[in-house]
Amino acid sequence: MDYLDQLEAESIYILREVAGQFENPALLFSGGKDSITLVHLALKAFRPGKFPFPLVHIDTGHNFPETIAYRDWLVEQIGEKLIVGHVQDSIDAGKVVEQKGKNASRNALQTVTLLDTIAENGFDACIGGARRDEEKARAKERVFSVRDEFGQWDPKRQRPELWNIFNGKINKGENVRVFPISNWTELDVWNYIKRENIKLPSIYFSHEREVITRNGQLMAAASFLNIDEEDVVETKSVRFRTVGDMTCTAAVDSQATALDDIIAEIKASTVSERGARMDDKVSEAAMEDRKKQGYF
């Protein structure tokens, strides 16, 4: 077995552990490469049977159109159930207040929508595509990460995971976030995507796009970015290393139109994947603070 075979086998084992230990799990699907990889792994883990969980997408309403189109295509291709939680519904219900100002974003608001979606559907485990190499707060996570009855994460309340033994026992009202590709790196994911010939949304590859430069980052020009006379809209050849809300996900200058180009680009990069996420730049502990509140 090469290292990708070992990572794949570990992830499939974890997915099957979720199916065996929990009564009502779900797979959190963002339309990004990591959650797409999770779906591919789930196909290997459970076919020819159906998934023992639905896909769940939290839609901010400010997602990339290419991501939504890919999501709908994938669900049709694999024939699995999709549940969509809408941030707009949380706003309309008065549960969250939309941010104002030039740098307003709905990204932080999706935590409330996620927790409501978990509660409404009674999910006891949510599978996510987070990896330990992404960000220092995520490096503190176990594979099975317990959330309390309020959906909150306590980094000090972590269970030992020796010899790949995962403890899924929880009290009523609690749930577990499960991260089957915790031990993968960004480069591992791309090498696996290449090996398995996994189809991705077009925004991962270099393309011409109208962008503005904001806070030193290239942001896709969209009406909800609150573009004003200070913003200069220009067309550049860019791609996205990570996929999220358009208001906080920056592009990178790139000519990488093929997987080999992307892999070479990542090997040469001195900036982390999350370096293109504006929401992580709020403070040193931005991600950890959001995770404590229930962010995946």
C-alpha positions in Angstrom: 0.0 0.0 0.0 1.2 3.5 -0.8 0.5 6.4 1.5 -2.7 7.4 -0.3 -4.0 3.8 0.1 -3.3 4.0 3.8 -5.1 7.4 4.1 -8.0 6.1 2.1 -8.3 2.9 4.2 -8.2 4.9 7.5 -10.9 7.3 6.2 -13.2 4.5 5.1 -12.8 2.8 8.4 -13.8 6.0 10.2 -16.9 6.4 8.0 -17.9 2.9 8.7 -17.4 3.5 12.4 -19.8 6.4 12.2 -22.4 4.2 10.5 -21.9 1.6 13.2 -21.9 3.8 16.3 -24.5 6.5 15.6 -28.2 6.4 14.9 -28.6 9.5 12.8 -25.4 10.9 11.3 -25.0 13.4 8.4 -22.3 14.4 6.1 -21.6 18.2 6.0 -21.1 19.1 2.3 -19.8 22.5 1.3 -19.1 21.8 -2.4 -15.4 22.2 -1.7 -12.7 19.7 -2.6 -12.5 18.2 0.9 -16.2 17.4 1.2 -16.2 16.2 -2.4 -13.3 13.8 -1.4 -15.5 12.7 1.6 -18.3 11.8 -0.8 -16.0 9.8 -3.0 -14.7 7.9 0.1 -18.3 7.3 1.2 -19.0 5.8 -2.2 -16.1 3.4 -1.7 -17.2 2.7 1.9 -20.9 1.9 1.3 -21.6 1.1 -2.4 -23.5 -0.7 -3.8 -25.7 0.3 -0.8 -27.1 3.7 -0.1 -25.3 6.1 2.2 -26.3 5.7 5.9 -26.6 9.5 6.1 -27.8 12.4 4.1 -25.7 15.2 2.7 -26.2 18.5 4.5 -25.3 21.9 3.0 -25.6 25.2 4.9 -26.3 27.8 2.2 -25.3 31.3 3.1 -27.0 32.7 0.0 -23.7 34.2 -1.0 -22.1 31.0 -2.3 -20.3 30.7 -5.6 -22.8 29.8 -8.4 -20.3 27.2 -9.7 -20.4 25.5 -6.3 -24.2 25.3 -6.1 -24.4 24.0 -9.7 -21.8 21.3 -8.8 -23.7 20.4 -5.6 -26.9 19.8 -7.5 -25.1 17.9 -10.3 -23.3 15.6 -7.8 -26.5 14.8 -5.8 -28.2 13.8 -9.0 -25.3 11.7 -10.1 -25.0 9.7 -6.8 -28.8 9.6 -6.0 -28.4 10.5 -2.4 -30.5 12.7 -0.1 -29.6 16.4 0.3 -30.7 18.7 3.1 -30.1 22.4 2.7 -30.2 24.8 5.6 -30.6 28.5 4.5 -28.9 31.3 6.4 -31.6 33.6 4.9 -34.2 31.6 6.9 -32.3 32.4 10.1 -32.1 36.1 9.2 -35.9 36.1 8.4 -36.7 34.5 11.7 -34.7 37.1 13.6 -32.2 34.5 15.0 -29.2 36.3 13.5 -28.6 39.9 12.4 -27.0 40.4 9.0 -23.8 42.4 9.2 -23.5 45.9 7.8 -20.7 47.8 6.2 -18.2 47.3 3.4 -16.7 44.0 4.8 -20.1 42.5 5.9 -20.2 38.7 5.5 -22.8 36.0 6.3 -20.1 33.4 7.0 -20.3 33.7 10.8 -24.1 33.5 10.7 -24.1 30.0 9.3 -23.2 28.6 12.7 -26.7 29.3 14.0 -28.3 27.8 10.8 -26.1 24.7 11.2 -27.0 24.2 14.9 -30.7 24.6 14.0 -30.4 22.1 11.1 -28.7 19.6 13.5 -31.5 20.1 16.1 -34.4 19.9 13.6 -33.1 16.7 12.1 -31.9 15.1 15.3 -28.4 14.4 14.0 -26.1 12.8 16.5 -23.0 13.0 14.4 -21.9 15.3 11.6 -19.1 14.3 9.3 -16.9 17.1 8.1 -13.9 17.6 5.8 -11.7 19.6 8.2 -8.0 18.6 8.2 -5.4 19.2 11.0 -3.0 21.0 8.7 -5.5 23.7 7.8 -5.4 25.9 10.9 -4.0 25.6 14.5 -7.5 25.4 16.1 -8.4 22.4 13.9 -5.1 20.8 14.8 -6.6 20.5 18.4 -9.5 18.4 17.2 -9.8 14.6 17.6 -11.3 12.5 14.8 -14.4 12.1 17.0 -15.0 15.6 18.5 -17.8 16.0 21.0 -20.1 19.0 21.1 -22.2 19.7 24.1 -26.0 20.1 24.1 -25.6 23.7 22.9 -23.4 22.6 20.0 -20.3 24.1 21.6 -16.8 22.7 21.5 -14.5 22.7 24.5 -10.8 22.1 23.3 -10.0 20.8 26.8 -12.7 18.2 26.6 -11.1 15.8 24.2 -11.1 12.1 24.3 -8.0 9.9 23.8 -7.9 8.1 20.5 -5.4 5.4 20.9 -4.9 2.6 18.3 -7.7 4.0 16.1 -10.3 3.3 18.8 -13.0 6.0 18.6 -15.5 6.6 21.3 -18.9 7.7 20.0 -20.8 7.5 23.3 -22.6 10.8 24.0 -25.3 12.1 26.4 -28.7 13.1 25.1 -28.6 16.4 23.3 -24.9 16.1 22.5 -23.5 15.4 19.0 -20.1 14.5 17.6 -18.3 16.1 14.7 -16.3 13.5 12.8 -13.3 14.3 10.7 -12.3 11.3 8.6 -9.5 13.1 6.6 -7.9 14.7 9.7 -4.6 13.1 8.9 -4.6 14.3 5.3 -2.8 17.4 4.0 -3.9 19.7 1.3 -1.3 18.1 -1.0 -2.6 14.6 -0.1 -6.1 15.7 -1.1 -5.0 17.0 -4.5 -2.9 13.9 -5.2 -5.9 11.7 -4.3 -8.2 13.7 -6.5 -5.7 13.3 -9.4 -5.3 9.5 -8.7 -9.1 8.9 -8.5 -10.0 11.3 -11.3 -12.5 13.2 -9.2 -14.5 15.9 -10.9 -14.4 19.3 -9.2 -16.1 22.7 -9.5 -14.5 24.9 -12.2 -13.5 27.6 -9.7 -10.6 25.4 -8.5 -8.9 25.9 -11.9 -7.6 29.0 -13.4 -10.2 31.2 -15.2 -10.8 34.8 -16.1 -12.9 36.6 -13.5 -13.8 40.1 -12.5 -12.1 40.8 -9.1 -11.5 43.6 -6.7 -8.5 44.0 -4.3 -9.7 44.3 -0.8 -7.6 44.1 2.4 -4.7 42.9 0.1 -6.8 40.0 -1.2 -8.4 39.3 -4.6 -12.2 39.0 -4.1 -14.6 37.9 -6.7 -16.7 40.9 -7.8 -20.3 40.3 -6.6 -23.1 42.7 -5.7 -23.2 41.6 -2.1 -19.5 42.6 -1.6 -20.8 46.2 -1.2 -18.6 47.5 -4.0 -18.2 51.3 -4.0 -16.3 53.9 -5.9 -13.0 53.1 -4.1 -13.1 49.5 -5.5 -11.5 48.9 -8.9 -13.0 46.0 -10.8 -10.5 44.3 -13.0 -10.3 41.0 -14.9 -7.6 38.6 -13.8 -6.7 35.0 -14.3 -7.4 33.4 -10.9 -8.4 30.3 -9.1 -9.6 29.4 -5.6 -7.8 27.2 -3.2 -10.7 26.9 -0.8 -14.5 27.3 -1.3 -16.7 29.3 1.1 -18.9 32.3 1.3 -18.0 34.7 -1.6 -17.6 37.6 0.9 -14.7 36.0 2.7 -13.0 33.7 0.2 -10.2 35.2 -1.8 -8.8 34.1 -5.1 -5.1 33.7 -6.0 -3.4 34.7 -9.2 -2.9 31.5 -11.1 -2.4 30.0 -14.5 -3.0 26.5 -13.2 -5.6 24.9 -15.6 -4.8 21.2 -14.8 -4.3 19.1 -11.7 -0.5 18.8 -12.3 -0.3 22.6 -12.4 -2.2 23.0 -9.2 -0.1 20.3 -7.4 3.1 22.1 -8.5 1.6 25.4 -7.4 0.8 24.1 -3.9 4.3 22.6 -3.5 5.8 26.0 -4.2 3.4 28.0 -2.1 4.6 29.6 1.1 1.0 30.6 2.1 -1.4 28.2 3.8 -4.7 27.2 2.2 -6.6 29.2 4.8 -4.5 32.2 4.0 -7.2 33.0 1.4 -10.0 33.1 4.0 -10.7 36.6 5.3 -12.8 35.3 8.2 -9.6 33.7 9.7 -7.9 37.1 9.8 -10.3 38.7 12.3 -8.0 37.7 15.2 -5.4 35.1 16.2 -8.1 32.9 17.7 -10.9 33.6 15.1 -11.3 29.9 14.1 -11.2 28.6 17.6 -13.7 31.2 18.8 -16.1 30.1 16.0 -15.6 26.5 16.7 -16.4 27.0 20.4 -19.7 28.5 19.3 -20.6 25.6 17.1 -18.8 26.2 13.8 -17.8 22.9 12.1 
